[in-house]
Amino acid sequence: MSQAVPEIRLADVPEILKPGDVLLMRGDSAVSDLIMTLSGGDYSHAGFWSEAGDIIDAGPAGVLHVPLDTRLYEED
C-alpha cells in the first residue's frame, strides 16, 4: 500500500532539505524532452541542495548556485 505524498509549501522546503540532497527536475525545453525520452525517465536534470540554502546546478554556463525559487520558476 502506498502512502499519499504530503503537500509541502515552498516556504517550508529550505527547512526540510539537508545539504547534499539531490533535487530531480523536469525542464520544458526540447533538450529536456529528449533526455526524458532517451532515458525513459520522468526527470531531465538533477542538482544538489547546498549548505548556503540554494541549488548547486551544472549546465552550459558552468556550475552555478541558483536560489530555490528561481529554479522552481524555471523547472516543473
Stockholm file with secondary structure:
# STOCKHOLM 1.0

chainA/1-76         MSQAVPEIRLADVPEILKPGDVLLMRGDSAVSDLIMTLSGGDYSHAGFWSEAGDIIDAGPAGVLHVPLDTRLYEED
#=GR chainA/1-76 SS CCCCCCCCCGGGHHHHCCTTCEEEECCCSHHHHHHHHHHTSSCSEEEEECTTSEEEEEETTEEEEEEHHHHHHHCC
#=GC SS_cons        CCCCCCCCCGGGHHHHCCTTCEEEECCCSHHHHHHHHHHTSSCSEEEEECTTSEEEEEETTEEEEEEHHHHHHHCC
//
